[in-house]
Amino acid sequence: MFDVRGIQESAIYQAVRNESDDETAKEIVYGEGGSAKNQDNAAWVKSTMRRLEKRFDPEITKQIRMACQCGYGMDEKLELVENLIATSSSMEEFASSEKAKAAGLSYKDGLIHLQFQFCPCPMLADVDILETSTWCQCTTGYSKVLFEKAFGCQVDVELLKSIKMGDDVCLMTIAPHDCISAFSK
């Protein structure tokens, strides 16, 4: 069975440890004295993000969460994106096909937009509303890894909307840097 909580605990622990130390990672993931270990997922997500935001500045917090992406289903999504690239001659064409639109992709003002009509994160299934967008940065990290692998270049990903923050959709932009070669046939 897919243990998303265990995966996230481990991912957050490693990402925090990379920015600080074991003790800080333990406190953020498990709470003071392990007090968060028995929390349900919704309470744990919120309390973990509060501890993370309290300990680190906003940019480091975002980097930590972006590093927490689990890669779940990455191979299938990468195959889809690579197939879209193979049948396209430009970024605009890539994000404008019917398959791309069905996957939530679109193209506007030189940016790829990725939109979900539902929250794609299984950890947030029981969360009604998030206090901040910190948790959602994991999804931007996932998208960054996905599109960098597919395009073979650096991309910046920005979260614009989040259903769990009260928006009607989840929406992010993907800004590729010098990815023209991805479309060379």
N, C-alpha and C positions, 0 to 999 in steps of 0.2 A: 504494500500500500504506500502511496505517496504521502510522506510526512512533511507537509509544507511548513509546519511550525518548527520542527527540528531543523529543516533546511535553512529557514530564516534565522533561527537562533545561531546556528553555526556561521552563516554568512555575515550577520551583524557582528558577532564576536570577532571574526577574523578581520573585518574591515575596521572595527574600532581599535583592535590590537595593533593593526598596521599604523594607525595614527597616534597611538598612545602606548598602553601596556596591558598586561593580562588582568590586573586588578580593575582597571577602568572598564575593560570589556566585560568582565563578570558582573560588575555593578550595573552597567547599562542593560545587559541582556537579561539578567536574573533579578535585578533589584537589590537593594541593600539587604544583606544577610539572606539572599535567595527568596525574598518576599514575593517576587513576581512569578515564581515557578508554577504555582497552582492557579494563576489567573486564567480565565478563558481567553480565547484568541483575541476577541474584540478589546477586552480590558488590557491585555498584554501589549497589543499593538500601540494603543494610546499611551500607556505608561512608559513603554520603551522609548517612544518618540519624545516624550517630555524629558526623560533622563538624557537622551542624546542631545536634544536641543539646549538643555541647560548646561551641558558639559562643553560643547563645541560651538564655534561661531557658525553662522549660516552657510558659508561656502564649504567649510570642512564637513559640516553635517550633510550637505547635498552630495559631496564626493563620497562620503561613507555610504550613504543610501544607494547611490548609483553603482557602487561596487558590490552591493548585496543581491544583484540580480541572479536568479537561480539557474537560468538557461533552460527552464522547463519548456519542452516543445520546440526548442531552437532549430533542430535539424529540419523539421517540416516547414517552419517559417522561412528558414534560409533557402530551402529548395524552391519555395514559391517566389521569393524575391529574385533569386538567380534566374528562374525561368522568365520572370517579367523582364529582367535586364537583357536576357538572350534574344527576346523578341522586340526590343526597343532600340532606337537609334539616338535617343536623347532622354534626359531626366523627365522632361514634360511628357513625352510619349510613355515612358515607364510608368508614371503615376496616373495616366489617363485611360488605360485600357479597362475593359469591363471587369477583368479579373482583379486588377488593382483596386478599382472602386469597390468591388465586393469585399476586399480585404480591409477597406477603410482608408485607402490611400487617395490622395489628390495632390494637385500641383498648383501653386499660386505664388506669384512674385518671387520666383527663383527658389522657393522652398517646397519640400515635400511635407504634406500634412498627413498625420496618421490619427484617425478618429475611431473611437469605440463607442457603441451605443450602450455598452454595459461595462462595469468595472472588470478588467481582465485578471485581477489579483485574487487568487483563492483565499488568501489570508484575510481579506476584507469582507468575506461573505456575510459575516454577522455584525459588521460595523455599520452603524447607520450614517454617521457623519464624522469626518476627521476634523481636528482642531486646526491643523496646518497641512500643507502639501508634502511634508517631509517623507512620509511613507511612500508616496507615489513616485518619488525620485528613483526608486528601484526599477520601475517600468521604463523610465528614461534611460537608465543604465542598460537595461535589456535591449531597448531599441538601438542604442549607440553600438553595442556589440554586434547586433544583427546586421545593421546597415554598413558598419565598417568592414565586416567580413564579406558581405555581398559586393560592396562597391570597391573594396581594396584601397580605401582612403579614409582620412579622418572625417568625422561628422560631428556637428554640435546638435544636441537634442534639447529642446526647451518644452517644458510642460506649460500649456496655456489654460487648460480646463481639466477638472476632475469631478467625476460624478460624486465621489465620496466627500468632496468639498462643497457640494450643493449645486454643481453645474449640471446641465442637461446631457452632456457627453464628456468623455475623456478625449482630450485633444492635445497633440504635441506637434511641434515642427521639427523637421530634420533638415539641417543645413550642411550639405556636402561641401568639402573643400577639394577642388581640383579632381573631380571624379570623372572627367570626360573619358578617360581611358576605359572605364567600365563599360562604355557603350561603343567602343571600337570593335568592329567585327572583322 
